[in-house]
């Protein structure tokens, strides 16, 4: 072995060899003379020296590995590289010309290539079993992934396939006597996955059967915990007692050091007791979650605990429970962002989409979602207990608002202030509601917009349209996508008779929120007012497709079809309004409209039926009373007509014509004393009525009594009438007549128009008070003297322009001809023979 001295000398000789040329080109500032080693004597070439030393050291280095002793030896190289060479292994200082040798320092190029690995022609039984196990594991993983993606049916199919292969695997191992290799954990995983997939697909019985097999098998560790899943299934089936039993059995299997799972099971037990209305037991379960500084209490459980306290009426517990709800701390909610916890509303329904475009990650979105849920539970609890938690509702609202402000929920406190104003609205205390809402004028724009919407609605109800429009503009300016604010603004335009502008705003509100029912309804009303009945029909048809059984919508559809002349469709909608389960079978207005349609169809039997039903539910409708009285007179049933005319006289005591009708009925019946007594009472209360005096003269002639004083009074009244400017050719009933009282005119025979008035069930629009239009009916007066059937003053329910509905007169029914000696001239007027003077 060479010593250290010999090695050092060898290195020095190597460096002095002439094989190295230190000539450097291209360095600025340096000449070639500085690096000229031409005067150095020539030394033996290194390759010759290497050959001499290599022969001497072969015997000593043969036992060393090639990496230590023979780096430079490879096929195709002229000389071996010494151990002390500073050249890289496998390279030379200059490439060999004409040779293309690859890098092969280990000399493997000359060795014959190894044969590729051969696969076994046949796997052993154990290896086949392991391959099947891998396939089963893969199926279970795929099933779980599909369930996570929401593809429940495909996940169940994968789970069933895994179960079949696992049973086939077990049978093969039994046949091959490999029972010692049974994989219990694999069977456990396959059965559990199959049960979970059945539960996800609502196959409750199959899931319960598999869960029962799992929990009864003692080979499966911790299988008793899956009684929680069984309890969840029974809870969904509303079998509360069995669910509580399963939860408690699972609770016994959970060790005490796993507190989180135990508290969740206790919460489920509390939920089941709450569903059974056993509030004390539910409170006991919920209050267990308050242990350890209530670190396991969540907002849903705290809210349910508040509901239990509220159900028992314990005000002190409600206060303490509400404070505990405000003190709940959950992971991710340490920095509760009140702005991000906005409650869901139509104006921020696309908030999640907007947040995603702003670049928020999934974790941030989850935190915001939990914040919104927490805010929802808090505001619901506050609205629930505020009216009852203190001596007075106002004091309760103030206490809850102070608690919210102290615990860092100012926005929710502002929401509660709006709820307080709504409480005042329900009690019709509009001034207090306005006072509360006006406090928001100096708050942030989002809260101001919400308060301005309510203020606009309040002022609109009070008919203060300028103020309503002012706050509606304020709300729209704060949030252009607030559909409710746009509806309020459209209502103000409607009341200002700016129908086209109102229509544009309602269309804009529908564009913001396609399901804004108020905007669609009011759009239909606007189109009706401007005479665009087809567009109104489209709006109400769309609204009916959304609400399906809204009475106001069906009323408007029937009204529009009647105005368009589609009486069959109008009858269909009004009939549906009466017969549908959510309709109004006792609405007198709808029944009267149906009766009017039957009158137009000349079906007096059905018209009489619906008029009588309408009178039964609303016995003060003058139109219905008049029609029924005339109907009985036409049928010569004077005794049946008297109660209706008496009712009309009670409703309108200043109208003398109703009492005259009653007296005429008595006279037609032959009850002359009663008729005379009633005529005398009418003359006493209305001494200047010419018609009453004429009837008195007529009945006195029939009864062979003295009538001279009535005749003198009649001449006196006629002279007074002529003195007032009537003259012989003027209106003979200018003073004190029935026609003068009723507002009737001269001329015309039948078909005097009587304004239609809806009953107590009248419809109106949800956004614009008083939608629809005043409908008028034509009754068959059957009298050539129009004095007695002059219409009462119109009583309009709607604010729309009046629509004339023409009807055909029914054929007159003529009475039997009177005796020639009957000197009854009914006040010397030409009257028809078939109707009383009315």
C-alpha positions in Angstrom: 0.0 0.0 0.0 1.3 3.4 -0.9 2.1 5.7 1.9 0.9 9.3 2.2 4.3 10.6 1.1 4.3 8.5 -2.0 0.8 9.6 -2.9 1.8 13.3 -2.5 4.8 12.8 -4.8 2.6 11.0 -7.4 0.1 14.0 -7.4 2.9 16.5 -7.9 4.3 14.5 -10.9 0.8 14.3 -12.3 0.4 18.0 -12.2 3.7 18.6 -13.8 2.8 16.4 -16.8 2.8 17.9 -20.3 -0.7 16.6 -21.0 -2.3 19.8 -19.7 -2.4 23.1 -21.6 -3.2 26.1 -19.5 -3.5 28.4 -22.4 -6.5 30.7 -21.9 -8.1 32.8 -24.7 -10.3 35.7 -24.6 -9.4 37.3 -21.2 -9.0 41.0 -21.6 -5.9 42.7 -20.2 -3.8 39.5 -20.2 -1.3 38.4 -22.8 -0.5 34.9 -23.8 3.1 35.3 -22.5 1.8 35.3 -18.9 0.6 31.7 -19.4 3.4 30.3 -21.7 4.6 27.0 -20.3 6.6 26.0 -23.4 9.9 26.2 -21.5 8.9 23.4 -19.2 10.6 20.1 -20.0 8.5 17.4 -21.5 7.4 14.7 -19.1 6.2 11.1 -19.9 2.6 11.1 -21.0 0.2 10.4 -18.2 -1.2 7.5 -20.0 2.1 5.6 -20.0 2.5 6.3 -16.3 -1.0 5.1 -15.6 -0.2 1.9 -17.4 2.9 1.3 -15.3 1.2 2.1 -12.0 -2.0 0.1 -12.9 0.0 -3.1 -13.3 1.6 -2.7 -9.9 -1.7 -2.0 -8.0 -3.9 -4.6 -9.5 -3.1 -7.2 -6.9 -3.7 -4.7 -4.0 -7.0 -3.3 -5.4 -8.6 -6.3 -6.9 -10.7 -6.8 -3.7 -12.1 -3.3 -3.8 -15.4 -2.6 -5.5 -15.4 -1.2 -8.9 -16.6 2.2 -7.7 -13.5 2.5 -5.6 -10.9 0.8 -7.8 -11.8 1.0 -11.4 -13.8 4.1 -12.3 -12.0 4.7 -15.6 -12.2 1.2 -17.0 -14.9 0.9 -19.5 -15.3 -0.6 -23.0 -13.9 1.4 -25.8 -11.5 3.6 -23.7 -7.8 3.6 -24.5 -6.6 4.1 -21.0 -7.9 3.6 -17.5 -8.6 6.6 -15.4 -6.6 6.8 -12.2 -8.2 7.2 -8.9 -6.6 10.6 -8.4 -7.8 12.1 -11.8 -9.7 15.3 -11.6 -11.6 14.5 -14.8 -15.2 13.3 -14.7 -15.9 9.7 -14.8 -16.6 8.4 -18.3 -15.3 11.5 -20.1 -12.1 12.4 -21.8 -10.5 15.7 -22.3 -11.4 15.6 -26.1 -14.0 13.5 -27.8 -12.8 10.6 -30.0 -13.2 11.5 -33.6 -15.4 9.2 -35.6 -16.8 7.4 -32.6 -20.4 7.7 -31.1 -20.2 6.0 -27.8 -22.9 6.3 -25.2 -22.3 7.0 -21.5 -21.7 3.7 -19.9 -19.4 4.0 -16.9 -20.3 0.6 -15.4 -19.6 -1.3 -18.6 -23.0 -2.7 -19.0 -23.2 -2.1 -22.7 -21.4 -5.3 -23.6 -23.4 -7.4 -21.2 -26.2 -9.4 -22.7 -29.6 -7.8 -22.0 -31.7 -9.4 -19.2 -34.9 -11.1 -20.1 -38.1 -9.3 -19.0 -40.0 -10.5 -15.9 -42.4 -13.2 -16.7 -45.9 -13.1 -15.2 -47.2 -16.1 -13.5 -49.3 -18.2 -15.6 -51.8 -18.8 -12.7 -52.4 -17.0 -9.5 -52.5 -18.8 -6.2 -55.9 -18.9 -4.3 -54.6 -16.4 -1.7 -53.6 -14.0 -4.4 -57.0 -14.3 -6.1 -58.7 -13.5 -2.9 -56.5 -10.4 -2.4 -57.4 -9.2 -5.9 -61.1 -9.6 -5.2 -60.6 -7.6 -1.9 -59.0 -4.8 -3.8 -62.0 -4.7 -6.2 -64.4 -4.6 -3.2 -62.4 -1.7 -1.6 -62.6 0.2 -4.9 -66.4 -0.3 -5.2 -66.9 1.0 -1.6 -64.8 4.1 -2.3 -66.7 4.7 -5.5 -70.0 4.3 -3.7 -69.0 6.9 -1.0 -67.8 9.3 -3.6 -71.0 9.1 -5.6 -73.1 9.7 -2.5 -71.0 12.8 -1.8 -71.7 14.1 -5.3 -75.5 13.6 -4.8 -75.8 10.6 -7.1 -77.7 8.5 -4.6 -79.1 5.9 -6.9 -75.7 5.1 -8.5 -74.1 5.0 -5.1 -76.6 2.4 -3.9 -75.9 0.2 -6.9 -72.2 0.3 -6.3 -72.8 -0.6 -2.6 -75.0 -3.5 -3.6 -72.3 -4.8 -6.1 -69.7 -4.6 -3.4 -71.9 -6.6 -1.1 -72.4 -9.3 -3.7 -68.7 -9.6 -4.3 -67.9 -9.7 -0.6 -70.4 -12.6 0.0 -68.9 -14.4 -3.1 -65.4 -13.9 -1.5 -66.5 -15.4 1.8 -68.0 -18.5 0.0 -64.8 -19.1 -2.0 -62.7 -19.0 1.2 -65.1 -21.5 2.8 -64.7 -23.8 -0.2 -60.9 -23.5 -0.1 -60.7 -23.9 3.7 -59.2 -20.5 4.1 -61.5 -19.4 6.9 -58.6 -18.1 8.9 -58.1 -15.4 6.3 -61.6 -14.0 6.5 -61.4 -10.2 6.5 -63.9 -9.1 9.2 -63.1 -5.4 8.7 -64.0 -5.6 5.0 -67.3 -7.2 5.8 -68.0 -4.5 8.4 -67.2 -1.7 6.0 -69.3 -3.2 3.2 -72.4 -3.7 5.4 -72.0 -0.3 7.0 -71.7 1.4 3.6 -74.7 -0.5 2.2 -76.8 0.6 5.3 -75.8 4.2 4.8 -76.7 4.2 1.1 -80.1 2.7 1.9 -80.7 5.4 4.4 -79.7 8.1 2.0 -82.2 6.6 -0.6 -85.0 6.6 2.0 -85.1 2.8 2.1 -85.6 2.9 5.9 -86.6 -0.7 6.4 -83.6 -2.1 4.6 -81.3 0.3 6.4 -82.7 -0.7 9.8 -82.3 -4.4 9.0 -78.6 -4.0 8.1 -78.0 -1.7 11.1 -79.6 -4.3 13.4 -77.3 -7.0 12.0 -74.3 -4.8 12.6 -75.0 -3.8 16.2 -75.8 -7.4 17.2 -72.6 -8.8 15.8 -70.0 -8.8 18.6 -67.1 -9.2 16.2 -67.6 -5.5 15.1 -65.9 -3.1 17.5 -68.0 0.0 18.6 -70.9 -1.2 16.5 -73.3 0.0 19.2 -72.6 3.6 18.2 -74.6 3.1 15.0 -77.8 3.0 17.1 -77.6 6.8 16.5 -78.3 6.2 12.8 -81.2 3.9 13.8 -82.5 6.6 16.0 -82.3 9.2 13.2 -84.4 6.9 11.0 -87.0 6.5 13.7 -86.9 10.3 14.2 -87.6 10.8 10.6 -90.5 8.3 10.8 -91.9 10.4 13.8 -91.5 7.4 16.1 -90.2 9.6 18.9 -90.2 7.1 21.7 -88.2 4.5 19.8 -85.8 7.2 18.6 -85.2 8.3 22.2 -84.5 4.6 23.2 -82.0 4.2 20.4 -80.2 7.5 21.3 -79.9 6.4 24.9 -78.6 3.0 24.0 -76.0 4.7 21.8 -75.1 7.1 24.6 -74.2 4.2 26.8 -71.7 3.0 24.2 -69.9 6.3 24.0 -67.0 6.8 26.5 -67.1 9.8 28.7 -63.9 11.3 27.2 -65.7 11.8 23.9 -67.8 14.7 25.0 -68.6 16.2 21.6 -70.4 13.0 20.4 -72.2 12.6 23.7 -73.5 16.2 23.6 -74.8 15.7 20.1 -76.7 12.6 21.1 -78.2 14.5 24.0 -79.3 17.3 21.6 -81.1 14.7 19.5 -82.8 13.4 22.6 -83.9 16.9 23.4 -85.3 17.4 19.8 -87.4 14.2 20.2 -88.8 15.4 23.5 -89.6 18.7 22.0 -91.5 17.1 19.1 -93.5 15.2 21.8 -94.3 18.5 23.5 -92.6 17.2 26.7 -90.8 20.5 27.2 -89.5 19.8 30.7 -87.7 16.7 29.5 -86.4 18.6 26.5 -85.1 21.3 28.8 -83.2 18.7 30.9 -81.5 17.4 27.7 -80.7 20.8 26.3 -79.4 22.1 29.6 -76.8 19.3 29.7 -75.2 21.1 26.8 -74.6 24.1 29.1 -71.9 22.2 30.9 -68.2 23.1 30.4 -69.0 26.8 29.8 -71.5 25.8 27.1 -68.7 25.1 24.6 -70.8 22.4 22.9 -74.0 24.6 22.6 -74.9 25.6 19.1 -77.4 28.2 17.9 -80.0 25.7 16.8 -80.0 24.0 20.3 -80.0 27.4 22.0 -83.0 28.5 19.9 -84.9 25.3 20.7 -84.2 25.8 24.4 -85.7 29.3 24.0 -88.8 27.8 22.5 -89.2 25.4 25.5 -88.9 28.3 27.9 -91.4 30.3 25.8 -93.8 27.3 25.8 -93.7 27.2 29.6 -94.0 31.0 29.9 -91.0 31.4 32.2 -89.9 35.0 31.6 -86.7 34.8 33.7 -85.6 31.6 31.9 -86.3 33.3 28.6 -84.0 36.2 29.5 -81.2 33.9 30.7 -81.6 31.6 27.7 -81.5 34.6 25.3 -78.3 35.8 26.9 -76.7 32.4 26.6 -77.7 32.3 22.9 -75.9 35.6 22.4 -72.8 34.2 24.2 -72.5 31.1 22.0 -69.0 30.8 20.4 -68.4 28.5 17.5 -65.4 27.9 15.4 -65.2 30.4 12.6 -67.5 32.9 14.4 -65.1 34.5 16.7 -65.1 37.7 14.6 -68.8 37.9 13.9 -69.2 40.2 10.9 -72.5 41.9 11.3 -72.5 43.1 7.8 -71.9 39.7 6.3 -74.7 38.2 8.5 -77.5 39.9 6.6 -80.7 38.0 6.7 -81.9 36.7 3.4 -84.3 38.9 1.4 -85.4 39.2 -2.2 -82.9 42.0 -2.8 -79.9 39.9 -1.8 -81.1 36.5 -3.1 -78.1 36.4 -5.5 -75.6 37.3 -2.8 -73.7 34.0 -2.9 -73.1 34.4 -6.6 -71.8 37.9 -6.2 -69.5 36.8 -3.4 -68.1 34.0 -5.6 -67.3 36.5 -8.3 -65.5 38.7 -5.7 -63.0 36.0 -5.1 -64.0 34.6 -1.7 -62.8 31.1 -1.1 -64.9 28.2 0.0 -63.9 28.5 3.7 -64.9 32.1 3.7 -68.2 31.2 2.1 -68.8 28.6 4.8 -68.1 31.1 7.6 -70.6 33.6 6.0 -73.2 30.9 5.8 -72.9 30.0 9.4 -73.0 33.7 10.3 -76.2 34.1 8.4 -77.7 31.0 10.2 -76.6 32.4 13.6 -78.2 35.8 12.8 -81.4 34.1 11.6 -81.7 32.2 14.9 -81.0 35.3 17.0 -83.5 37.5 15.2 -86.2 34.8 15.4 -85.6 34.4 19.1 -85.7 38.1 19.6 -89.0 38.5 17.8 -90.4 35.6 19.7 -89.7 36.7 23.2 -89.7 40.5 22.8 -93.5 41.0 23.3 -93.7 38.7 26.3 -90.4 38.9 28.1 -91.3 42.0 30.2 -94.3 43.6 31.7 -95.3 45.4 28.5 -94.4 44.6 24.9 -92.6 47.9 24.5 -90.4 47.2 27.5 -89.7 43.8 26.1 -88.5 45.2 22.8 -86.3 47.7 24.6 -84.7 45.0 26.8 -84.0 42.7 23.8 -82.6 45.7 21.8 -80.2 46.7 24.6 -79.0 43.1 25.0 -78.2 42.9 21.3 -76.3 46.1 21.3 -74.3 45.1 24.4 -73.3 41.8 22.9 -72.1 43.2 19.6 -75.1 42.7 17.3 -76.1 46.3 16.3 -77.5 45.3 13.0 -79.8 42.7 14.4 -80.9 45.3 17.0 -81.9 47.5 14.1 -83.8 44.6 12.6 -85.7 44.3 15.9 -86.5 48.0 15.8 -88.2 47.4 12.4 -90.1 44.4 14.0 -91.1 46.8 16.8 -92.6 49.1 14.2 -94.5 46.1 12.6 -95.9 45.4 16.1 -97.3 48.9 16.2 -98.7 48.4 12.7 -100.6 45.3 13.7 -102.2 47.3 16.6 -103.1 50.2 14.2 -100.8 52.6 16.0 -99.4 54.2 12.9 -98.0 57.3 14.6 -95.7 55.2 16.9 -94.7 53.0 14.0 -93.7 56.1 12.0 -91.8 57.5 15.0 -89.8 54.3 15.3 -89.0 54.1 11.6 -87.9 57.7 11.4 -85.0 57.0 13.7 -83.3 55.1 10.8 -82.9 58.3 8.8 -79.4 58.9 10.3 -78.3 55.2 10.1 -76.4 53.4 7.4 -78.0 53.3 3.9 -78.9 49.6 4.0 -81.0 50.0 7.2 -82.4 53.2 6.0 -83.6 51.5 2.8 -85.4 48.9 4.8 -87.0 51.5 7.0 -87.9 53.8 4.1 -89.8 50.9 2.4 -92.0 50.5 5.5 -92.4 54.3 5.9 -93.5 54.6 2.3 -96.1 51.9 2.8 -97.4 53.5 6.0 -97.8 56.9 4.4 -99.5 55.2 1.5 -102.0 53.7 3.8 -102.7 57.1 5.3 -103.2 58.5 1.8 -100.2 60.8 2.2 -99.0 60.1 -1.3 -96.3 62.8 -1.5 -94.6 61.5 1.7 -95.0 57.9 0.4 -93.4 58.8 -2.9 -90.5 60.6 -1.1 -89.6 57.5 1.0 -90.1 55.2 -1.9 -87.6 57.2 -3.9 -85.2 57.1 -1.0 -85.5 53.3 -0.7 -85.0 52.9 -4.5 -82.0 55.1 -4.4 -80.4 53.1 -1.6 -81.1 49.8 -3.4 -82.2 49.8 -7.0 -83.0 46.1 -6.8 -85.5 46.4 -4.0 -88.7 45.1 -5.6 -90.9 46.1 -2.6 -89.6 49.7 -2.8 -90.4 49.7 -6.6 -93.9 48.5 -5.9 -94.5 51.3 -3.4 -93.2 53.9 -5.9 -95.5 52.4 -8.6 -98.4 52.6 -6.2 -97.8 56.3 -5.7 -97.7 56.9 -9.5 -100.9 54.9 -9.8 -102.7 57.2 -7.3 -101.3 60.2 -9.2 -103.0 58.9 -12.3 -99.6 58.4 -14.0 -100.7 54.9 -15.2 -98.0 54.5 -18.0 -95.2 55.4 -15.6 -96.7 53.1 -12.9 -96.8 50.3 -15.5 -93.1 50.8 -16.3 -92.1 50.7 -12.6 -94.2 47.5 -12.0 -92.5 45.9 -15.0 -89.1 46.9 -13.5 -90.0 45.4 -10.2 -91.0 42.1 -12.0 -87.6 42.2 -13.7 -85.9 42.5 -10.4 -87.9 39.8 -8.7 -89.9 37.6 -11.1 -92.0 36.2 -8.3 -93.1 39.6 -6.9 -96.8 38.9 -6.6 -97.7 42.5 -5.7 -96.0 43.9 -8.8 -97.8 41.4 -11.1 -101.2 42.0 -9.5 -100.8 45.8 -9.7 -99.6 45.6 -13.3 -102.9 43.9 -14.1 -104.9 46.6 -12.3 -103.0 49.3 -14.2 -103.8 47.7 -17.5 -107.4 47.5 -16.6 -107.5 51.2 -15.8 -106.0 52.2 -19.1 -108.3 49.8 -21.0 -105.8 47.2 -22.0 -107.8 44.2 -20.9 -105.8 41.6 -22.9 -102.6 42.6 -21.2 -104.3 42.6 -17.8 -105.6 39.1 -18.6 -102.0 37.9 -19.3 -100.8 39.4 -16.0 -103.6 37.7 -14.0 -103.1 34.4 -15.8 -99.5 34.4 -14.9 -100.4 35.3 -11.3 -102.9 32.5 -11.2 -100.3 30.0 -12.4 -98.1 31.0 -9.4 -100.8 31.2 -6.7 -103.2 28.5 -8.3 -106.1 29.3 -5.9 -106.0 33.0 -5.0 -109.5 34.4 -4.7 -108.6 37.9 -5.7 -106.9 36.7 -8.8 -109.9 34.5 -9.8 -112.2 37.4 -9.2 -110.2 39.7 -11.5 -110.1 37.0 -14.2 -113.8 36.6 -14.1 -114.3 40.4 -14.1 -112.1 40.9 -17.2 -113.8 38.1 -19.1 -117.2 39.6 -18.4 -116.0 43.0 -19.6 -114.6 41.4 -22.8 -118.0 39.7 -23.3 -116.8 36.2 -22.6 -119.7 35.3 -20.3 -119.0 31.6 -20.4 -115.4 32.1 -19.2 -116.6 34.7 -16.6 -119.1 32.2 -15.3 -116.4 29.5 -15.1 -114.1 31.7 -13.0 -116.8 32.9 -10.7 -118.1 29.3 -10.2 -114.5 28.2 -9.5 -114.3 31.0 -6.9 -117.3 29.6 -5.2 -116.6 25.8 -5.5 -112.9 25.6 -5.0 -111.6 24.3 -1.6 -109.8 27.5 -0.9 -112.5 29.7 -2.5 -115.3 31.7 -1.0 -118.6 29.8 -1.1 -120.2 32.4 1.1 -119.0 35.5 -0.6 -122.2 37.5 -1.5 -120.5 39.6 -4.1 -119.4 36.5 -6.1 -122.9 35.0 -5.8 -124.5 38.2 -7.0 -122.1 38.3 -10.0 -123.1 34.7 -10.9 -126.8 35.8 -10.6 -126.2 38.7 -12.9 -124.6 36.3 -15.5 -127.7 34.1 -15.3 -129.9 37.1 -15.8 -128.0 37.9 -19.0 -128.5 34.3 -20.1 -132.3 34.6 -19.4 -132.1 31.9 -16.8 -134.3 33.4 -14.0 -134.4 30.2 -12.0 -130.7 30.1 -11.4 -130.6 33.9 -11.1 -133.2 33.7 -8.3 -131.2 31.0 -6.5 -127.9 32.9 -6.5 -129.7 36.2 -5.6 -131.4 34.5 -2.7 -128.0 33.0 -1.5 -126.4 36.4 -1.8 -129.2 37.9 0.3 -128.8 35.2 2.9 -125.1 36.1 3.5 -125.4 39.8 3.0 -129.0 41.0 3.5 -128.2 44.7 3.0 -127.3 44.8 -0.7 -129.9 47.0 -2.2 -129.4 45.7 -5.7 -130.1 42.1 -4.6 -133.1 43.2 -2.5 -134.6 45.1 -5.4 -134.2 42.2 -7.8 -135.8 39.8 -5.4 -138.7 42.1 -4.6 -139.4 42.6 -8.4 -139.1 38.9 -9.0 -141.8 38.1 -6.5 -144.0 40.8 -7.9 -143.6 39.5 -11.4 -144.7 36.1 -10.0 -147.7 37.8 -8.3 -146.3 36.6 -4.9 -146.9 39.9 -3.2 -146.8 38.6 0.3 -143.3 37.2 -0.3 -142.2 40.6 -1.8 -143.3 42.6 1.2 -140.3 41.5 3.5 -137.8 42.6 0.9 -139.4 46.0 0.5 -139.6 46.4 4.3 -135.9 45.6 4.5 -135.1 48.2 1.8 -137.2 50.7 3.8 -135.1 50.0 6.9 -131.9 50.4 5.0 -133.0 53.7 3.3 -135.5 55.2 5.7 -135.6 58.5 3.8 -136.6 56.8 0.5 -140.4 56.9 0.5 -140.7 54.6 -2.5 -140.0 51.4 -0.6 -142.9 52.0 1.8 -145.1 52.9 -1.2 -144.2 49.5 -2.7 -145.2 47.7 0.5 -148.5 49.6 0.5 -149.1 48.7 -3.1 -148.5 45.0 -2.4 -151.1 45.1 0.4 -153.5 46.8 -2.0 -152.8 44.1 -4.7 -153.4 41.4 -2.1 -156.8 43.0 -1.3 -155.8 44.1 2.2 -157.2 47.6 1.8 -157.3 48.6 5.4 -153.6 47.8 5.9 -152.8 49.6 2.6 -154.9 52.7 3.7 -153.2 52.8 7.1 -149.7 52.6 5.5 -150.6 55.3 2.9 -151.8 57.6 5.7 -148.5 57.0 7.7 -146.5 57.8 4.6 -148.6 61.0 3.9 -148.1 62.1 7.5 -144.3 61.7 7.3 -144.1 63.1 3.7 -147.0 65.5 3.3 -145.6 67.0 0.1 -145.4 63.7 -1.8 -147.9 64.0 -4.8 -147.8 60.2 -5.5 -148.8 59.2 -2.0 -151.8 61.7 -2.2 -152.9 60.2 -5.5 -152.7 56.7 -4.1 -154.8 57.8 -1.1 -157.4 59.2 -3.5 -157.5 55.9 -5.4 -157.8 53.6 -2.5 -160.4 55.8 -0.8 -162.5 55.5 -4.0 -162.1 51.7 -3.9 -163.2 51.7 -0.3 -166.1 54.1 -0.9 -164.7 56.6 1.6 -164.5 60.4 1.5 -161.4 61.7 -0.3 -162.3 65.4 -0.9 -159.6 66.7 1.5 -157.0 64.6 -0.3 -158.2 65.9 -3.7 -157.9 69.5 -2.4 -154.4 68.8 -1.2 -153.5 67.2 -4.5 -154.6 70.3 -6.4 -152.6 72.5 -4.0 -149.5 70.4 -4.5 -149.9 70.5 -8.3 -150.3 74.3 -8.3 -147.1 74.6 -6.2 -145.3 72.4 -8.6 -146.4 74.5 -11.6 -145.4 77.6 -9.7 -141.9 76.2 -9.3 -141.5 76.2 -13.1 -142.8 72.8 -14.1 -145.7 74.0 -16.2 -148.1 71.8 -17.9 -145.5 70.4 -20.2 -142.8 70.2 -17.6 -141.8 67.4 -15.3 -144.9 66.5 -13.3 -142.9 65.2 -10.4 -140.5 68.0 -9.7 -141.4 68.5 -6.0 -141.8 65.9 -3.4 -142.1 63.0 -5.8 -140.6 59.6 -5.6 -138.6 60.3 -8.7 -137.2 63.4 -7.2 -136.1 61.6 -4.0 -134.6 58.7 -5.9 -132.9 60.9 -8.5 -134.7 59.4 -11.4 -135.7 61.1 -14.6 -138.6 61.0 -16.9 -139.1 58.7 -19.8 -137.9 55.2 -20.4 -139.8 52.0 -19.6 -137.5 49.3 -18.3 -133.9 48.5 -17.8 -133.1 51.3 -15.4 -129.5 51.0 -14.4 -128.7 50.1 -10.8 -125.1 50.3 -9.6 -123.7 46.9 -8.6 -122.1 46.8 -5.1 -119.9 44.0 -3.8 -120.6 42.4 -0.5 -118.3 41.8 2.4 -116.2 39.4 0.4 -115.1 42.1 -2.1 -111.6 41.7 -3.4 -108.9 44.2 -3.5 -105.3 44.3 -4.7 -102.4 43.5 -2.3 -100.4 46.5 -3.4 -103.0 49.1 -4.6 -106.0 49.5 -2.3 -109.2 49.1 -4.2 -108.4 47.4 -7.4 -110.9 46.3 -9.9 -113.9 48.3 -11.3 -117.4 49.3 -10.5 -119.8 47.0 -12.2 -123.4 48.1 -13.0 -126.3 45.8 -13.6 -129.6 46.3 -15.4 -132.6 44.9 -13.7 -135.9 44.2 -15.4 -138.0 47.0 -14.0 -141.1 45.8 -15.9 -142.7 49.3 -15.4 -143.5 51.9 -18.0 -143.4 54.5 -15.2 -139.7 55.2 -14.4 -140.5 57.3 -11.4 -140.8 54.4 -9.0 -137.6 52.6 -10.0 -135.1 55.4 -10.0 -131.7 54.0 -8.8 -130.3 54.8 -5.3 -127.0 56.8 -5.2 -124.2 54.6 -6.5 -122.1 53.0 -3.8 -118.8 52.1 -5.5 -116.3 49.7 -4.0 -113.6 50.1 -6.6 -112.0 53.2 -8.0 -112.1 52.2 -11.6 -114.3 53.8 -14.2 -117.8 52.5 -14.4 -118.5 49.9 -17.1 -121.9 49.7 -18.7 -123.0 46.1 -19.1 -126.1 46.0 -21.4 -128.7 43.3 -20.9 -131.7 42.2 -22.8 -135.1 42.7 -21.2 -137.1 39.6 -20.4 -140.6 39.2 -21.8 -143.1 41.0 -19.7 -145.6 39.0 -17.7 -149.1 40.6 -18.0 -151.6 40.4 -15.2 -155.2 39.7 -15.6 -157.3 42.5 -16.9 -159.0 44.7 -14.3 -162.7 45.3 -14.2 -164.0 48.2 -16.3 -165.7 49.9 -13.3 -162.4 50.0 -11.3 -161.6 53.7 -11.2 -157.9 53.3 -10.3 -155.8 55.7 -12.3 -152.7 55.4 -10.0 -152.4 59.2 -9.8 -153.7 59.8 -13.4 -150.5 58.3 -14.7 -150.2 55.9 -17.6 -148.9 52.7 -15.9 -148.3 49.3 -17.2 -150.6 46.6 -15.9 -148.0 44.2 -14.7 -146.0 46.0 -12.0 -146.7 48.1 -9.0 -145.9 51.8 -8.9 -142.3 51.8 -7.6 
